[in-house]
Structure formats: C-alpha cells, structure tokens
Amino acid sequence: MNFFYRRYGKRVLDLGITILLSPIALPLSLLTALVVRLALGSPILFTQQRIGLDSRPFLMRKFRTMRNAAAESAAEAPDADRLSKTGTLLRRLSLDELPELVHVVKGEMSLVGPRPLLPRYLPLYSAEQARRHEVRPGLTGLAQVRGRNALSWDDKLAYDVRYVDTLSLRNDLTILAMTCWTLLRGQGVSAPGHTTMPEFRGRSDPGQET
C-alpha cells in the first residue's frame, strides 16, 4: 500500500488538493502579489536555486519578503535589517510560499515533504541526512509541524529522514492537518536570534538559512 502511494497516490493527492485549493489560492496569491508590490516594489517574486528529488536542482519561487539590499547600500545588509514588517507577516502566515503551488503542479515539489534547501548544503550532509532527497521536497513537512525553524539542524534533518521512512497517506494527511494548526499559532517561524535559521555548516554543527 505504501509503495503504491509513494509511486502513484502521492502525486494524485498533490494535484487533487492543489486543484481544490485553487479557488482560494489564486485570488489570495494576487492579493499577496499586490501587497508585495506596494510595500517592497519590484521584483514581486524571489527566485533561488534549491535541491529537489534525487538531489536535482530547480528554481524555486516565493513572494519576496526582504528589501532589495542593492537599493539601500552597496554592501548587502543583514537579513534581519532587510526583512520588512510586511515580509514578517507574510512569513508568519506562510503566504510567501503560495507560488510554490506551481512547483507542485509541475512535479518539482509535493505538498508534504522535506523543505527544499540550498545547493551548497549538499556536500555537508551525512549519508543518512542526504536521504531526505529520496522524495520530492514539500511546502510543509514533518519538521515543520514539529517545530519549524525553532528546531536545531540535527533535529530538522532527522525529522526529514523519518518522514522518508514513514511516508504514507495517513501521515501526509496528518501533517497537512497539523500544518493548518501550526499556521494559526504562528509558531517556529524563526530560530531564536535569527531571521529564519542560521546557516547549516555540516553534520557536526549543533544549530545551523533556509
């Protein structure tokens, strides 16, 4: 059953739920885009290369939440200084993630899975941690409902691997339900003392920007 779900059912669930959400997600995306345009100007979208299934890179797009550093000074300002009040609210409600639904439709991401991370982290994973790329990255995941960015990197990556090992329809539906509750509570948006998460520096680093 889990093999069938992993091979076929998960993709059907992704497309089915995304289609059901589209009457809400589309107008909400347009409204969020307008808010970003008025508050931060152009570009509206933030584009960055991330790592997906089988460690393959793809270009991930989100709504921009930070001010353009180049417009403020020649030197790049710290993320904490660039994050706007509008961006903080968008992150708290995860509205900045709405464009990622396009990646779900394209098959580059799933609704549930490990969050897609940066290419420069690839050589830093242990063999066990690298198993997080055995499934498509997700909009939400086990680590997100267990603490989000408040988790240490070791804990976050351990939850990612646990998700891979326990992937099932029941678990995905549970994580989706728990995500709704996590968003309402607005917990774990950032690690203490950081805008999101500190930089991942390798498997021996105890606490490590996603």
N, C-alpha and C positions, 0 to 999 in steps of 0.2 A: 504493500500500500504506500509506504513512504517513498519507495523507488518511483512508483507511478506519479506520485505527487511532485516529487523533485524533478522528474523528467518532463511531465506534461501539465499536471494540475496547477502548479505554482504560477506558470505563465498565464493560464486561463483565469486564475484568481486575480492576478495583476491587471489584466485587461478588463475583466468584468467590473472590478471595483473602481478602476480609473474611469470607465465609461459612466458608471453610476454617479461618480463624484463630479463629472464634467459640468453639469448644470450649475453647480456651486463653485467649482474651482475656476472656471473660465471667467465669470464676472468678478470673482474675488482677485484673480490674477490681474485683470485690467485695472481694478481699483488700486491694487498694490503698486502696479507699474506707474500709475498717475501720482501716487503719494511719493514714490521714489524720485520721479522726475521733478516734482515741485520742491522736494526737500533737498535733494542731492544733485539734481541736474543730470547730465548725460555722462557716461552711458547708464542705462537703466539696469542692464544685466552685468553680472560679474562672471567672467569665464576663466576657468582654470583646468589644467590637465589633472585628472585623477586616475586611479587604477581600478579596473573592474574585474570581471570574471577571468580566471586563468591569468591574472596579472597583466591583462591587456589594458593599455591606456585609452582614455576617451576624454573629450572635452565636456566638462560639467558646467552647467549654467545655473546661477541663482540670481535673485534680485540683489542689487548692490546695497550694502548697509553701511559702508565706510566712505568718508570723504576722499576725494582724489588728492593724494599726497602731493602730486606734481603741481597742483593748483595752489598749494599752500606754501611750499618751500622746495628748494632744490633737493634737500635731503629728505628721505622718507621718514615721516613721523611714526611714532609707535602706534600700534593698532588701537590701544586704549584711547589715544588722543584723537584718532581718526573716526572712531565709532560714534555715530550721531545718536541723538535721542530717538529719532525715528527708526534708525537701524536697530537700536537696543530693543524697541518694542516689536519690530518685525521678527527679530531673533527669538524673543521670548514666546511669541505666538507661532513661530516656525513658518511665517508667511513668506520669508525669503526663500524657502525651499520649494515653493509652488512650481517654478519652471522645471524642476526635476521630474515632474509627472510626464513631461515629454520624453525623458530618457527611459521611463518605464514603458511607454508605448513603443519606443524604438527597440526595446530589449536590452538596453545597456545597463539598466538598473531594475530592481524589483521594489515592491512596496516595503518588503521586510528583508533585511539582510545587514551585514556589517556596513557601516558607513564608509564611503569611498575616500581613501586617504591619498596623500601626495606621493608622486613617483620617487622622490628622494628617500622615502622611508623603506623602499623595497630591500635594499641590502642590509638594513638594520634589524629585520625580523629574525627571530629564531625559526627553525624549520617548522615548529608547531604553530607559531604565530602566523606564518605565511599561509597556513591552511585556510585562513579567512577568505582567501581568493578562490576557493573551490566553489563558491556560489556567487551570484550576482550581488553587487552592493545594493543597499536599501535606503529608502527615505527614512526608515526607522528600523530599530533592531533591538536585540536583547539587551545590549549595553545601554541603549538609550532609555529603556524603561527601568533599568536597574541603577540609574544614577547619572546617565548622560555625561556631560563634561566634568562633573564633580568627581568622577572615578579617576583613579590613577591609570596610567597607560597599561600597566601589567594587568589590572583588573578588566579594563575595557577590552583588551585583546583576548584575554581568557574567555570573556563572555562571547566574543565573536566566534571563537573556535567551538565553544559549547553549542552555539546556535547551529553551526555547520553539522555537528554530530547529532543534534536532536531535531533537525529540520522536519516539520510535519505540518499538515493543515491545521491541526488543533493548536500547535504552538504559534503559527503565524496569526491565526485569528485572535489568540490571547494577547499577543504582542500589539496587534492593531488596537484592541480594546484598551489595553494599558496605556498606549500612546495617547489616546484621547484624554485619559485622566491625567497623565503627566503634563500635557499641554495646558490643561485647565489650571493646574497647580503652578506652572511656570518654574519648575524646579530643575536644577542641574544645567542651566544654560551656559554657565562658565565655571571654570575651576577657581578656587579661592586665589585672589590676587592676579587673575588673568582675564583677558577679554573673552577667550574661549578655552583653549587648552594650551599649556606650554608646549614647546617643540619636543617631538619624540626624538630621543638621542640613542635609542637602542635598547635591547632587552635588559641591560643591566641598570638602566636609568629608572629611578623609582617613581618619577612623577611626570610626565612629559606633556601645533595649531592645526586644528583640523579644518 
